[in-house]
């Protein structure tokens, strides 16, 4: 088996996490704003992208755990 440095694996995993966070933030900023929120411009500018990012991150992190339970026999 290959002898790979643990620091290299840690660096790669950290880069993967940072890249996925940037991807989730981009999804949060590109998400369409529902028409019910259009009168609330302060909320849209300050909190909407962050809340979409948080909801998307929680869904992405919870989805694989549901898959493991689903495929067990």
C-alpha positions in Angstrom: 0.0 0.0 0.0 1.2 3.5 -0.7 2.6 5.5 2.2 0.9 8.9 1.9 1.5 11.7 4.2 -1.4 12.4 6.6 -0.8 16.2 6.2 -1.4 15.8 2.4 -4.8 14.0 3.0 -5.7 16.7 5.6 -4.9 19.4 3.1 -6.9 17.8 0.3 -9.9 17.3 2.6 -9.7 21.0 3.7 -9.6 22.1 0.1 -12.6 20.0 -0.7 -14.5 21.5 2.2 -13.5 25.0 1.3 -14.6 24.4 -2.3 -17.9 23.0 -1.3 -18.6 26.0 0.9 -17.8 28.4 -2.0 -20.2 26.3 -4.1 -23.0 26.5 -1.5 -22.5 30.3 -1.1 -22.8 30.6 -4.9 -26.0 28.6 -4.9 -27.3 30.9 -2.1 -26.6 34.0 -4.1 -28.1 32.6 -7.3 -31.3 31.4 -5.7 -34.4 33.2 -7.0 -36.2 35.3 -4.4 -39.9 34.4 -3.9 -42.3 37.2 -4.8 -43.7 37.2 -1.2 -40.3 38.6 0.0 -40.0 41.4 -2.6 -41.4 44.1 -0.3 -38.8 43.2 2.4 -35.7 44.5 0.7 -33.7 44.6 3.9 -34.2 40.9 4.5 -33.4 40.1 0.9 -30.1 42.0 0.9 -28.9 41.0 4.4 -30.2 37.6 5.2 -31.7 35.7 2.3 -28.5 34.4 0.6 -27.1 33.3 4.0 -30.3 31.5 4.9 -30.5 29.8 1.6 -26.9 28.7 2.0 -27.5 27.4 5.5 -30.6 25.4 4.4 -28.8 24.0 1.4 -25.8 23.0 3.5 -28.0 21.3 6.1 -29.8 19.4 3.3 -26.6 18.3 1.6 -25.1 17.2 5.0 -28.2 15.3 6.0 -28.9 13.6 2.6 -26.0 11.1 2.7 -27.0 9.9 6.2 -30.5 9.2 4.8 -29.0 7.2 2.0 -27.1 4.9 4.3 -30.2 4.0 6.2 -32.2 3.5 3.0 -29.8 1.0 1.5 -29.1 -1.2 4.5 -30.8 -4.5 4.6 
